Amino acid sequence: MMAVPPANEITSNLNVSRETLDRLQVFSDLIRKWNQTINLIASSTLDQIWSRHIADSAAVFHAARVTDGSWVDLGAGAGLPGAVVAILANELAPALSVNCIESDVRKAAFIRTVARETGVPIGVITRRIEDAPPQFADIVSARALAPLPKLLEYCERHLKPGGRGVFPKGEAWQSEVSKALESWRFTVETQPSRTHPGSAVLIVGDVERA
């Protein structure tokens, strides 16, 4: 039987059905369970799964503004944002396919368990990002994975022409953009974080080497 998600402003802002909230709660419960043996998220943030991790991941999904196509989450780890994107897309963008690239076998197994327990299709590629076959994705995402210049290298490999990268970044995001512009040409749109003042979600496109 599915656990009941918290009734608060965070869940209200997601604007999804009760069934989707139930799936997100199953995801939250699985993180708590698996985190006892695998370092999925910092233990100090276990009480902030909804307010920090799920809310941030939902912001990445909404920033992309997609209803179909393919989404690839790089270094997916605990499925943040990939699994959350897949759960939201199951209701809000059912024509969107979501795949997670995660080289850690245990974390990949966790994401597969999330897919099974929630009934949401999530593809899992257990390879290093650099070694995985090019995905030709419409959207590439990554959270707390690497500085922007490195993420653009991954975009070059896994994005289709015209695709976009969607990356949540901390308060130093402007510095990362400036550094990336030394070696890359790209467009960038920013959306301010709702949960972390000074942080932003970067939406990059037209990526090519300078």
Summary of the structure (lengths in Angstrom):
residues: 210
radius of gyration: 16.2
end to end distance: 53.3
largest distance: 53.3
contacts: 692
relative contact order: 0.13
helix: 42%
strand: 25%
